[in-house]
Amino acid sequence: MRFYNSLLILKILFILLQCLQCPKYTDATCFAKEYKLLPDGFNVFIKNGSQPVFKQQSAKDENRCMHMCVKERLCHIWRFDDNHKCQIFHSMKDVITVEKSKSASMTTYYETVKDEKWHEIYYVKSKSGFVVYPSFMAIGTYESWGPANCTRVFCPDFFRSNLIDVWKKLPVTKVKFSLFKDNAEVIFLIFNGHGTTTQNWFSISRILQSSWKDVHKGAPSIDFGLDYNSARTFYITKHHRGCERESGWMMIAELKKGCSWENHSAYPHIIYSNKTTATIWQEGYATADALVIYMSF
C-alpha cells in the first residue's frame, strides 16, 4: 500500500540488486513485476500532439525493452517496435491511445504483479487537492487534476496507472474498491470485472462482496455510480430526503455544496458509513484517509 513507501523503495532496490546477478532479464526470480502481451494485435501509442516523458530508445530485443520499463517506478506499459526501438510510457503524464498495428512484430506489454491477487491502479489521498472523477476518467491532464508534485519515481498523494486507459483490452476478472483509515482497510467493495470498462464497473449489479451487509447485487439503491454530479463522486445513497434525512453508504465530496456534511476545509473529502448498513449523513459518518482501486487479472 502507498502508506509504506519507504519499505516499497527498499524492496525495489533489493529486487534491482538481485537482477544484477541474473543471466536474463526474463528470469522470474529477478523482478516482482511481470508483463503480459496486450492481446489481439493492439498497441499503445502517444496521442498526436503530445510528447512522451521517456524518449524512444534502441533495444536489441523485448527483454531489453522490458528492463527499461522495470527501472522506472512509474512505467507500467512498454512497446517494442519492429525497428528495434523501445517506447516506455509514464503512467500518469503520458497521454496515450490504443490502436491496432499493421505490423505483426510490434508488441505492447502491460504490467502485472507476480504472486499478488490485486494490482493497484488508482490511489488518492483525502484532502490532497486532487479531483477524483476527472483524474480517474482521464478528463484533462495530470497538471489539471491537482498539485503536480510527483517526481519521476514517486507520488505522495496520488497515483493513476495508465492500465486504466487500456482497461477494455485487458482480461480483468475483478475490481476492488477500498477505503483506508489509519493505514488499515475499513471498507471494501469487490466487483465482477469481466467485460467491464472504466464507465460501467462501479455498478450494484456487479457486486460480488461488500463490507456493508445491505449493499449487494439486487439491493435497492437510488444512486450508485462514479459521477453523481460535479460535487459528489463514487456516490452510493439510499434515500434523498433533504440534507437532514439523506442516507447512504459513501461519497466523495469534491467541492462545497448545500449540505453541511458536504462542506469541508479541503477536498476531496471521503466520507462513509462505519456501520454495517447505511447511515443518515446528518447524524454521523466516518472519514477515510485514502481511496485505492485495484484490478485482478
C-alpha positions in Angstrom: 0.0 0.0 0.0 1.1 3.6 -0.6 1.4 4.2 3.1 4.6 2.1 3.2 6.5 4.0 0.6 9.9 3.7 2.3 9.5 -0.1 2.5 8.5 -0.2 -1.1 11.6 1.7 -2.2 13.8 -0.7 -0.2 12.0 -3.6 -1.9 12.6 -2.2 -5.3 16.3 -1.6 -4.6 16.7 -5.1 -3.3 15.0 -6.5 -6.4 17.2 -4.5 -8.8 20.3 -5.7 -6.9 19.1 -9.3 -7.4 18.7 -8.6 -11.1 22.4 -7.7 -11.5 23.1 -11.4 -10.7 20.6 -12.8 -13.2 21.7 -14.1 -16.6 18.5 -12.9 -18.3 16.1 -10.0 -17.8 13.2 -12.5 -18.1 14.3 -14.6 -15.1 11.2 -14.7 -12.9 13.2 -14.5 -9.8 14.6 -11.1 -10.7 11.5 -9.0 -10.7 8.4 -8.7 -8.6 6.9 -7.2 -11.8 5.7 -9.4 -14.7 4.4 -8.4 -18.1 1.7 -9.8 -20.4 1.2 -9.2 -24.0 -1.7 -6.8 -24.9 -4.0 -9.1 -26.8 -5.5 -9.1 -30.3 -2.7 -7.1 -32.0 -3.4 -3.9 -30.1 -0.6 -1.5 -29.3 -0.2 1.7 -27.2 0.9 4.9 -28.7 1.4 8.5 -27.6 -1.6 10.6 -28.8 -0.9 13.1 -31.6 0.1 16.5 -30.4 1.7 15.3 -27.1 5.2 14.3 -26.2 6.3 11.2 -24.2 8.1 11.7 -20.9 10.6 9.0 -21.8 12.3 9.3 -25.2 12.2 6.2 -27.5 15.4 4.3 -27.3 17.1 1.5 -29.2 16.8 -2.0 -27.8 18.2 -5.2 -29.2 15.2 -7.3 -28.1 12.0 -7.3 -26.0 13.9 -8.3 -22.8 16.0 -5.1 -23.0 12.9 -3.0 -23.5 11.2 -4.6 -20.5 14.3 -3.8 -18.4 14.0 -0.1 -19.3 10.4 -0.1 -18.0 11.3 -2.1 -14.9 13.9 0.6 -13.9 11.2 3.3 -13.9 8.8 3.1 -11.0 6.0 4.9 -12.9 6.2 2.7 -16.1 3.5 0.1 -16.4 3.3 -0.3 -20.2 6.0 -0.6 -22.8 6.1 -1.2 -26.6 8.8 -2.9 -28.7 8.8 -1.9 -32.3 10.0 -3.9 -35.3 12.8 -1.5 -35.9 14.3 -2.4 -32.5 13.0 0.7 -30.8 11.6 0.7 -27.3 9.0 3.1 -26.1 8.2 3.0 -22.4 5.2 5.1 -21.0 4.9 7.2 -17.9 1.9 6.1 -16.1 0.4 9.5 -15.4 2.0 12.1 -17.5 1.8 10.4 -21.0 -1.4 10.8 -22.9 -1.9 7.5 -24.7 -4.2 5.8 -27.2 -4.7 2.2 -28.1 -4.8 1.1 -31.7 -4.3 -2.0 -33.9 -0.9 -2.0 -35.6 -0.3 -3.1 -39.1 3.0 -4.7 -38.1 2.7 -8.1 -36.5 6.1 -7.8 -34.9 5.2 -4.6 -32.9 4.2 -5.7 -29.4 2.9 -3.9 -26.3 3.1 -5.4 -22.8 1.3 -4.3 -19.6 2.4 -4.9 -16.0 1.0 -7.5 -13.7 2.4 -8.3 -10.2 3.9 -11.6 -9.5 2.1 -13.8 -6.9 -0.2 -10.9 -5.9 -4.0 -11.1 -6.3 -4.6 -7.3 -6.6 -2.9 -4.8 -8.8 -3.2 -1.2 -7.7 -4.3 1.1 -10.5 -5.6 4.2 -8.6 -4.9 6.0 -5.3 -5.9 9.4 -4.0 -5.4 10.8 -0.5 -8.2 12.7 1.2 -7.8 16.5 1.3 -4.9 16.3 -1.2 -6.4 18.8 -3.6 -6.8 16.3 -6.5 -10.1 15.9 -8.3 -11.2 12.3 -8.3 -13.6 11.7 -11.2 -11.8 13.7 -13.8 -8.4 12.1 -12.9 -9.8 8.6 -12.9 -11.5 9.1 -16.2 -8.5 11.0 -17.8 -10.5 14.1 -18.3 -7.9 16.8 -18.7 -4.2 16.2 -18.0 -2.1 15.3 -14.9 -1.4 19.0 -14.4 -5.1 19.9 -14.3 -6.0 17.2 -11.7 -4.3 18.7 -8.7 -0.9 19.6 -7.2 1.7 18.3 -9.7 4.0 17.1 -7.0 5.0 13.7 -8.5 8.7 13.1 -9.1 9.9 10.6 -11.7 9.7 7.8 -9.2 7.2 8.8 -6.5 3.8 10.4 -5.9 3.0 11.2 -2.3 -0.8 11.8 -2.5 -2.0 10.5 -5.9 -1.4 7.7 -8.3 -3.1 6.7 -11.6 -1.9 3.8 -13.7 -2.4 4.0 -17.4 -3.7 0.5 -17.2 -7.0 2.4 -16.7 -6.6 3.7 -20.3 -6.3 0.2 -21.8 -9.0 -1.3 -19.5 -11.2 -2.6 -22.3 -8.3 -4.6 -23.8 -7.3 -6.3 -20.5 -8.6 -9.6 -19.2 -10.0 -8.0 -16.0 -11.7 -10.6 -13.7 -12.4 -8.5 -10.6 -12.1 -4.9 -9.4 -11.7 -3.9 -5.8 -12.6 -0.5 -4.3 -11.1 0.1 -0.9 -11.1 2.9 1.7 -8.3 3.2 4.2 -8.1 4.9 7.6 -5.0 4.9 9.9 -3.2 2.6 7.4 -6.0 -0.1 7.7 -8.6 -1.0 5.1 -12.0 -0.1 6.6 -14.3 -0.5 3.6 -14.2 -2.7 0.5 -16.3 -3.5 -2.5 -15.4 -6.2 -4.9 -17.0 -6.2 -8.4 -17.2 -8.7 -11.2 -14.7 -7.3 -13.8 -15.5 -9.4 -16.8 -16.4 -7.3 -19.8 -16.2 -4.1 -17.8 -15.0 -0.6 -18.9 -13.9 2.4 -16.9 -17.5 3.6 -17.0 -19.6 0.5 -16.1 -17.6 -1.5 -13.5 -18.8 0.5 -10.5 -22.3 -0.9 -10.5 -24.5 -2.6 -7.9 -25.4 -5.3 -10.5 -21.7 -6.3 -10.5 -21.0 -6.5 -6.7 -19.6 -9.8 -5.5 -18.6 -8.8 -1.9 -19.2 -5.8 0.3 -18.3 -4.5 3.8 -21.9 -3.4 4.2 -24.5 -6.2 4.7 -27.2 -4.2 2.9 -25.1 -3.4 -0.2 -25.3 -6.4 -2.6 -26.4 -7.4 -6.0 -30.1 -6.6 -6.3 -30.2 -4.3 -3.3 -32.4 -1.2 -3.7 -30.3 2.0 -4.2 -31.3 5.3 -5.7 -27.9 6.3 -6.9 -24.9 4.0 -7.4 -22.3 5.4 -9.7 -19.0 7.1 -10.4 -20.3 10.5 -11.1 -23.5 11.7 -9.4 -22.8 15.3 -10.2 -19.8 17.6 -10.2 -19.7 17.8 -6.4 -20.2 14.1 -5.5 -18.4 11.1 -7.0 -18.2 7.4 -6.1 -21.6 8.0 -4.6 -23.9 5.3 -3.1 -27.1 6.6 -1.5 -30.2 5.0 -0.1 -32.7 7.9 0.2 -32.8 11.5 -1.0 -34.9 13.3 1.7 -33.1 16.6 2.0 -29.9 17.3 3.9 -31.2 16.4 7.3 -32.5 12.9 6.3 -30.4 11.9 3.3 -28.8 8.5 3.9 -26.2 6.4 2.2 -23.1 4.3 2.4 -20.3 6.5 0.9 -19.5 9.5 -1.2 -16.5 11.7 -2.2 -17.2 15.4 -1.8 -15.3 17.2 -4.5 -16.4 20.7 -3.6 -18.7 22.7 -1.3 -22.4 22.2 -1.8 -25.6 22.9 0.2 -25.5 20.2 2.9 -23.3 20.7 6.0 -21.7 17.2 5.6 -20.5 18.2 2.1 -18.7 21.3 3.3 -15.2 20.8 4.4 -11.9 22.8 4.6 -10.1 20.7 2.0 -11.0 18.3 -0.8 -11.5 15.6 -1.9 -13.3 14.6 1.3 -14.1 10.9 1.5 -17.0 10.0 3.9 -18.6 6.6 4.5 -20.9 4.8 6.8 -18.9 3.0 9.6 -22.0 0.9 10.4 -22.8 -2.4 8.8 -25.7 -0.6 7.0 -26.4 2.8 5.5 -26.1 5.9 7.7 -28.1 9.2 7.8 -25.3 11.7 6.9 -26.5 14.4 9.2 -26.4 12.0 12.2 -22.9 10.9 11.7 -20.3 9.3 9.4 -16.6 8.4 9.3 -13.9 10.0 7.1 -11.4 7.9 5.2 -7.7 8.9 4.7 -7.4 7.4 1.2 -9.2 5.6 -1.7 -7.5 2.8 -3.6 -8.8 0.9 -6.6 -7.3 -2.5 -7.7 -7.6 -4.8 -10.7 -7.3 -8.6 -10.8 -6.4 -10.5 -14.0 
